[in-house]
Amino acid sequence: MFEAICRLPWYRITRAETAMLSAHAREILAPLGRPVGLAELGCGSGEKLAAFATSAAEPFSLVQLIDISVAALDMATYRLAAIGIRSVRAHHGTYEDGLAQAARQRHPDGALLVLFLGSNLGNFEPAVAHELLTRIRGELRAGDALLLGSDLVKPERDLLLAYNDPLKVTAAFNRNLLRRINDELGGNFDLDGFAHRAVWNAPARRVEAHLVSLRRQQVTIAEAGLEVTMEQDEPIWTESSHKYEPAQVLEEGRAAGFTDAVQWIDPQARFALTRFVV
């Protein structure tokens, strides 16, 4: 479902970032020692990584994929093999655990470039985002780098179209959370009893996704031992997508311990790629 969202005309992050990765691949890799290894946090289908690798035309020592979805790891591995990259290692787990494994299994020489794309950092609250960036920095050594994709603050209308699209794909994606709870945790949510709502919180610079109860209803989640009463119009806050200013991205990197940064910005899509070198 998220792959479908990425192809919607109102959700420009994926197209903008993929184009930037292709356009700047060689610049991104230029200061790094050879051989270069790659590790992507949250690789998904591997589409962006494949575009980057194709444009770089670089004999990477090892490409390491990190994701909580086995299906995504399989898809990304297949996609990389299709462009001739077979030195691939998949790590099924969280960002932190996967990166720790990647750091241990890297090539002993050369540099490691960690890719953290899709503005996935924006799904974390600021304090947790800082902790994660600091953790990434701690796994890297001198000469390594982080490539960070960040969605930038843009007009409210554009943000709300991206997170509440007219085709209701994002709404279905949000309600799918309740279906997962029903299937995996013994919940009894009525998916038709909740409406998707996206709100731009300007002071906090984040889009908030909610599921709003359409009536008073009783919900049980057996595996969690939880029973709650949802009132009409009561929301469940399901996701935050924080947006950044370019200078803020640089400051976040410095606060995490990175010192050398170069930034590329798509002014139309309002998206930034930032390379931090250790």
C-alpha positions as a Markdown table, in Angstrom:
| # | Residue | x | y | z |
|---|---|---|---|---|
| 1 | Met | 0.0 | 0.0 | 0.0 |
| 2 | Phe | 2.9 | 2.4 | 0.7 |
| 3 | Glu | 4.4 | 1.6 | -2.7 |
| 4 | Ala | 1.1 | 2.8 | -4.2 |
| 5 | Ile | 1.2 | 6.0 | -2.1 |
| 6 | Cys | 4.7 | 6.7 | -3.4 |
| 7 | Arg | 3.3 | 6.8 | -6.9 |
| 8 | Leu | 0.5 | 9.2 | -6.2 |
| 9 | Pro | 0.9 | 12.7 | -7.9 |
| 10 | Trp | 0.5 | 14.5 | -4.6 |
| 11 | Tyr | 3.2 | 12.5 | -2.8 |
| 12 | Arg | 6.4 | 13.8 | -4.3 |
| 13 | Ile | 9.0 | 12.5 | -1.9 |
| 14 | Thr | 9.9 | 9.3 | -3.6 |
| 15 | Arg | 10.1 | 10.7 | -7.2 |
| 16 | Ala | 12.1 | 13.7 | -6.0 |
| 17 | Glu | 14.5 | 11.7 | -3.9 |
| 18 | Thr | 15.1 | 9.0 | -6.6 |
| 19 | Ala | 15.9 | 11.7 | -9.2 |
| 20 | Met | 18.3 | 13.4 | -6.8 |
| 21 | Leu | 20.1 | 10.1 | -6.0 |
| 22 | Ser | 20.6 | 9.5 | -9.7 |
| 23 | Ala | 21.7 | 13.0 | -10.5 |
| 24 | His | 24.2 | 13.3 | -7.6 |
| 25 | Ala | 25.4 | 9.7 | -7.0 |
| 26 | Arg | 29.0 | 10.4 | -8.1 |
| 27 | Glu | 29.2 | 13.6 | -6.1 |
| 28 | Ile | 27.9 | 11.8 | -3.0 |
| 29 | Leu | 30.5 | 9.1 | -3.3 |
| 30 | Ala | 33.4 | 11.4 | -4.4 |
| 31 | Pro | 35.1 | 12.0 | -1.0 |
| 32 | Leu | 34.8 | 8.4 | 0.3 |
| 33 | Gly | 37.7 | 6.0 | 0.3 |
| 34 | Arg | 37.6 | 2.9 | -1.8 |
| 35 | Pro | 36.2 | 0.3 | -1.8 |
| 36 | Val | 32.8 | 1.7 | -0.8 |
| 37 | Gly | 30.2 | -0.4 | 1.0 |
| 38 | Leu | 26.5 | 0.6 | 1.3 |
| 39 | Ala | 24.0 | 0.0 | 4.1 |
| 40 | Glu | 20.4 | 1.2 | 3.7 |
| 41 | Leu | 18.2 | 1.6 | 6.7 |
| 42 | Gly | 14.6 | 0.7 | 5.7 |
| 43 | Cys | 15.5 | -0.4 | 2.2 |
| 44 | Gly | 11.9 | -1.2 | 1.2 |
| 45 | Ser | 11.7 | -2.4 | -2.4 |
| 46 | Gly | 15.2 | -1.2 | -3.2 |
| 47 | Glu | 14.1 | 1.0 | -6.0 |
| 48 | Lys | 16.0 | 4.1 | -4.8 |
| 49 | Leu | 19.1 | 2.1 | -3.9 |
| 50 | Ala | 19.1 | 0.5 | -7.4 |
| 51 | Ala | 18.8 | 4.0 | -9.0 |
| 52 | Phe | 21.7 | 5.3 | -6.9 |
| 53 | Ala | 23.9 | 2.3 | -7.6 |
| 54 | Thr | 23.2 | 2.4 | -11.4 |
| 55 | Ser | 24.1 | 6.1 | -11.6 |
| 56 | Ala | 27.2 | 5.6 | -9.4 |
| 57 | Ala | 28.6 | 2.9 | -11.7 |
| 58 | Glu | 30.7 | 1.8 | -8.7 |
| 59 | Pro | 32.0 | -1.7 | -7.8 |
| 60 | Phe | 30.6 | -1.7 | -4.2 |
| 61 | Ser | 32.4 | -4.0 | -1.9 |
| 62 | Leu | 29.1 | -5.1 | -0.2 |
| 63 | Val | 25.6 | -3.8 | -0.1 |
| 64 | Gln | 23.7 | -4.4 | 3.1 |
| 65 | Leu | 19.9 | -4.1 | 3.4 |
| 66 | Ile | 18.1 | -3.5 | 6.7 |
| 67 | Asp | 14.3 | -3.8 | 7.0 |
| 68 | Ile | 11.7 | -5.2 | 9.3 |
| 69 | Ser | 9.9 | -6.7 | 6.3 |
| 70 | Val | 11.2 | -10.0 | 4.9 |
| 71 | Ala | 9.2 | -9.4 | 1.7 |
| 72 | Ala | 10.9 | -6.0 | 1.3 |
| 73 | Leu | 14.4 | -7.5 | 1.8 |
| 74 | Asp | 13.6 | -10.2 | -0.8 |
| 75 | Met | 12.3 | -7.7 | -3.3 |
| 76 | Ala | 15.3 | -5.3 | -2.8 |
| 77 | Thr | 17.8 | -8.2 | -3.2 |
| 78 | Tyr | 16.1 | -9.3 | -6.4 |
| 79 | Arg | 16.1 | -5.7 | -7.7 |
| 80 | Leu | 19.8 | -5.3 | -7.1 |
| 81 | Ala | 20.6 | -8.7 | -8.7 |
| 82 | Ala | 18.7 | -7.5 | -11.8 |
| 83 | Ile | 21.3 | -4.7 | -12.2 |
| 84 | Gly | 24.2 | -7.0 | -11.6 |
| 85 | Ile | 24.8 | -6.4 | -7.8 |
| 86 | Arg | 25.0 | -9.8 | -6.1 |
| 87 | Ser | 27.3 | -9.0 | -3.2 |
| 88 | Val | 24.3 | -8.3 | -1.0 |
| 89 | Arg | 23.5 | -9.2 | 2.7 |
| 90 | Ala | 20.1 | -8.8 | 4.2 |
| 91 | His | 19.4 | -8.0 | 7.9 |
| 92 | His | 15.9 | -8.6 | 9.1 |
| 93 | Gly | 15.4 | -6.3 | 12.1 |
| 94 | Thr | 15.2 | -2.8 | 13.4 |
| 95 | Tyr | 17.4 | 0.1 | 12.2 |
| 96 | Glu | 19.6 | -0.1 | 15.3 |
| 97 | Asp | 20.1 | -3.9 | 15.3 |
| 98 | Gly | 20.6 | -4.0 | 11.5 |
| 99 | Leu | 23.1 | -1.2 | 11.5 |
| 100 | Ala | 25.1 | -2.9 | 14.3 |
| 101 | Gln | 25.3 | -6.1 | 12.2 |
| 102 | Ala | 26.2 | -4.1 | 9.1 |
| 103 | Ala | 29.0 | -2.3 | 10.9 |
| 104 | Arg | 30.4 | -5.7 | 12.1 |
| 105 | Gln | 30.2 | -7.3 | 8.7 |
| 106 | Arg | 31.5 | -4.4 | 6.6 |
| 107 | His | 34.6 | -4.7 | 4.4 |
| 108 | Pro | 37.7 | -4.2 | 6.7 |
| 109 | Asp | 39.0 | -1.5 | 4.3 |
| 110 | Gly | 37.4 | 1.5 | 2.6 |
| 111 | Ala | 34.4 | 3.4 | 3.6 |
| 112 | Leu | 30.8 | 2.6 | 4.6 |
| 113 | Leu | 28.0 | 4.8 | 3.3 |
| 114 | Val | 24.8 | 4.5 | 5.3 |
| 115 | Leu | 21.6 | 5.6 | 3.5 |
| 116 | Phe | 18.6 | 6.8 | 5.6 |
| 117 | Leu | 16.2 | 7.9 | 3.0 |
| 118 | Gly | 12.5 | 8.8 | 2.5 |
| 119 | Ser | 12.5 | 11.3 | 5.3 |
| 120 | Asn | 12.0 | 8.3 | 7.6 |
| 121 | Leu | 13.8 | 10.2 | 10.4 |
| 122 | Gly | 10.8 | 12.5 | 10.4 |
| 123 | Asn | 8.6 | 9.7 | 11.8 |
| 124 | Phe | 10.4 | 10.0 | 15.1 |
| 125 | Glu | 9.9 | 12.6 | 17.8 |
| 126 | Pro | 12.8 | 15.1 | 17.9 |
| 127 | Ala | 14.5 | 13.6 | 21.0 |
| 128 | Val | 14.3 | 10.1 | 19.6 |
| 129 | Ala | 15.4 | 11.2 | 16.2 |
| 130 | His | 18.5 | 12.8 | 17.9 |
| 131 | Glu | 19.2 | 9.5 | 19.7 |
| 132 | Leu | 18.9 | 7.5 | 16.4 |
| 133 | Leu | 21.3 | 9.9 | 14.6 |
| 134 | Thr | 23.7 | 9.7 | 17.5 |
| 135 | Arg | 23.5 | 5.9 | 17.4 |
| 136 | Ile | 24.2 | 5.9 | 13.6 |
| 137 | Arg | 27.2 | 8.1 | 14.2 |
| 138 | Gly | 28.5 | 5.8 | 16.9 |
| 139 | Glu | 28.5 | 2.8 | 14.5 |
| 140 | Leu | 30.6 | 4.7 | 11.9 |
| 141 | Arg | 34.3 | 5.3 | 11.8 |
| 142 | Ala | 36.5 | 8.0 | 10.3 |
| 143 | Gly | 36.0 | 8.2 | 6.5 |
| 144 | Asp | 32.4 | 6.8 | 6.6 |
| 145 | Ala | 29.3 | 8.8 | 5.7 |
| 146 | Leu | 25.6 | 9.1 | 6.2 |
| 147 | Leu | 23.2 | 10.1 | 3.4 |
| 148 | Leu | 20.0 | 11.5 | 4.9 |
| 149 | Gly | 16.8 | 12.3 | 3.0 |
| 150 | Ser | 14.6 | 15.0 | 4.6 |
| 151 | Asp | 11.3 | 16.3 | 3.5 |
| 152 | Leu | 11.2 | 20.1 | 4.0 |
| 153 | Val | 8.5 | 22.4 | 5.2 |
| 154 | Lys | 6.1 | 23.4 | 2.4 |
| 155 | Pro | 2.7 | 25.0 | 2.0 |
| 156 | Glu | 0.0 | 23.4 | 4.1 |
| 157 | Arg | -2.2 | 22.6 | 1.1 |
| 158 | Asp | 0.6 | 20.5 | -0.5 |
| 159 | Leu | 1.2 | 18.6 | 2.7 |
| 160 | Leu | -2.4 | 17.8 | 3.3 |
| 161 | Leu | -2.9 | 16.6 | -0.3 |
| 162 | Ala | 0.2 | 14.3 | 0.2 |
| 163 | Tyr | -1.2 | 12.8 | 3.5 |
| 164 | Asn | -4.9 | 12.9 | 2.6 |
| 165 | Asp | -5.0 | 12.2 | -1.1 |
| 166 | Pro | -8.2 | 12.5 | -3.1 |
| 167 | Leu | -8.1 | 8.8 | -4.0 |
| 168 | Lys | -8.1 | 7.8 | -0.3 |
| 169 | Val | -5.1 | 5.5 | -0.7 |
| 170 | Thr | -3.5 | 7.1 | 2.4 |
| 171 | Ala | -6.7 | 6.6 | 4.3 |
| 172 | Ala | -6.7 | 2.9 | 3.5 |
| 173 | Phe | -3.1 | 2.7 | 4.5 |
| 174 | Asn | -3.9 | 4.3 | 7.9 |
| 175 | Arg | -6.9 | 2.1 | 8.6 |
| 176 | Asn | -4.7 | -0.9 | 7.7 |
| 177 | Leu | -3.1 | -0.4 | 11.1 |
| 178 | Leu | -6.4 | -1.5 | 12.7 |
| 179 | Arg | -6.7 | -4.5 | 10.4 |
| 180 | Arg | -3.1 | -5.6 | 11.5 |
| 181 | Ile | -4.2 | -5.3 | 15.1 |
| 182 | Asn | -7.2 | -7.4 | 14.4 |
| 183 | Asp | -5.3 | -10.0 | 12.6 |
| 184 | Glu | -2.2 | -10.2 | 14.8 |
| 185 | Leu | -3.3 | -9.1 | 18.3 |
| 186 | Gly | -6.9 | -10.4 | 18.4 |
| 187 | Gly | -8.5 | -6.9 | 18.1 |
| 188 | Asn | -12.1 | -6.3 | 17.0 |
| 189 | Phe | -11.8 | -2.9 | 15.4 |
| 190 | Asp | -14.6 | -2.1 | 12.9 |
| 191 | Leu | -12.5 | -0.5 | 10.1 |
| 192 | Asp | -15.6 | 1.2 | 8.7 |
| 193 | Gly | -16.1 | 2.9 | 12.1 |
| 194 | Phe | -13.0 | 5.1 | 11.7 |
| 195 | Ala | -12.2 | 8.0 | 9.4 |
| 196 | His | -8.7 | 9.1 | 8.3 |
| 197 | Arg | -7.7 | 12.6 | 9.3 |
| 198 | Ala | -4.5 | 14.5 | 8.5 |
| 199 | Val | -3.6 | 17.7 | 10.3 |
| 200 | Trp | -0.6 | 20.1 | 9.8 |
| 201 | Asn | 0.7 | 21.2 | 13.2 |
| 202 | Ala | 2.7 | 24.3 | 12.1 |
| 203 | Pro | 4.3 | 25.1 | 15.5 |
| 204 | Ala | 5.7 | 21.5 | 15.8 |
| 205 | Arg | 6.4 | 21.3 | 12.0 |
| 206 | Arg | 4.7 | 17.9 | 11.6 |
| 207 | Val | 1.8 | 16.3 | 9.8 |
| 208 | Glu | -0.3 | 14.2 | 12.2 |
| 209 | Ala | -2.3 | 11.3 | 11.0 |
| 210 | His | -5.3 | 10.3 | 13.1 |
| 211 | Leu | -8.1 | 7.7 | 12.9 |
| 212 | Val | -11.3 | 9.2 | 14.2 |
| 213 | Ser | -14.1 | 7.2 | 15.7 |
| 214 | Leu | -17.4 | 7.8 | 13.9 |
| 215 | Arg | -19.5 | 6.6 | 16.8 |
| 216 | Arg | -19.3 | 5.5 | 20.4 |
| 217 | Gln | -17.9 | 2.0 | 20.3 |
| 218 | Gln | -16.2 | -0.7 | 22.5 |
| 219 | Val | -12.9 | -2.1 | 21.3 |
| 220 | Thr | -11.0 | -5.1 | 22.7 |
| 221 | Ile | -7.5 | -6.1 | 21.9 |
| 222 | Ala | -7.2 | -9.6 | 23.3 |
| 223 | Glu | -3.4 | -10.1 | 23.1 |
| 224 | Ala | -2.8 | -6.8 | 24.9 |
| 225 | Gly | -5.4 | -7.4 | 27.5 |
| 226 | Leu | -6.9 | -4.1 | 26.6 |
| 227 | Glu | -10.5 | -2.9 | 26.4 |
| 228 | Val | -11.4 | 0.7 | 25.7 |
| 229 | Thr | -14.5 | 2.8 | 24.9 |
| 230 | Met | -14.1 | 5.1 | 21.9 |
| 231 | Glu | -16.3 | 8.1 | 22.0 |
| 232 | Gln | -17.7 | 9.6 | 18.8 |
| 233 | Asp | -15.1 | 12.0 | 17.2 |
| 234 | Glu | -12.4 | 10.6 | 19.5 |
| 235 | Pro | -9.1 | 10.3 | 17.6 |
| 236 | Ile | -6.3 | 7.7 | 17.6 |
| 237 | Trp | -3.0 | 9.4 | 16.8 |
| 238 | Thr | -1.3 | 6.9 | 14.5 |
| 239 | Glu | 1.7 | 8.7 | 13.0 |
| 240 | Ser | 3.7 | 11.9 | 12.9 |
| 241 | Ser | 5.7 | 13.1 | 9.9 |
| 242 | His | 8.1 | 15.9 | 10.9 |
| 243 | Lys | 9.2 | 18.3 | 8.3 |
| 244 | Tyr | 12.5 | 20.2 | 8.3 |
| 245 | Glu | 14.2 | 23.4 | 7.3 |
| 246 | Pro | 17.5 | 22.9 | 5.5 |
| 247 | Ala | 19.6 | 24.5 | 8.2 |
| 248 | Gln | 17.8 | 22.4 | 10.8 |
| 249 | Val | 18.9 | 19.2 | 9.1 |
| 250 | Leu | 22.5 | 20.4 | 9.2 |
| 251 | Glu | 22.2 | 21.3 | 12.9 |
| 252 | Glu | 20.7 | 17.9 | 13.7 |
| 253 | Gly | 23.7 | 16.2 | 12.1 |
| 254 | Arg | 26.2 | 18.4 | 14.0 |
| 255 | Ala | 24.3 | 17.7 | 17.3 |
| 256 | Ala | 24.7 | 14.0 | 16.6 |
| 257 | Gly | 28.5 | 14.3 | 16.2 |
| 258 | Phe | 28.8 | 14.7 | 12.4 |
| 259 | Thr | 31.1 | 17.6 | 11.3 |
| 260 | Asp | 31.4 | 17.7 | 7.5 |
| 261 | Ala | 28.1 | 18.2 | 5.5 |
| 262 | Val | 27.1 | 18.8 | 1.9 |
| 263 | Gln | 23.4 | 19.4 | 1.0 |
| 264 | Trp | 21.4 | 19.1 | -2.2 |
| 265 | Ile | 17.9 | 20.5 | -2.4 |
| 266 | Asp | 15.0 | 20.1 | -4.9 |
| 267 | Pro | 13.4 | 23.5 | -4.7 |
| 268 | Gln | 10.1 | 22.4 | -6.4 |
| 269 | Ala | 9.5 | 19.3 | -4.3 |
| 270 | Arg | 11.1 | 20.9 | -1.2 |
| 271 | Phe | 13.2 | 17.9 | -0.4 |
| 272 | Ala | 16.8 | 17.7 | 0.8 |
| 273 | Leu | 19.6 | 15.1 | 0.6 |
| 274 | Thr | 22.4 | 15.7 | 3.1 |
| 275 | Arg | 25.7 | 13.9 | 3.1 |
| 276 | Phe | 27.5 | 13.8 | 6.5 |
| 277 | Val | 31.1 | 12.5 | 6.4 |
| 278 | Val | 32.7 | 11.4 | 9.6 |
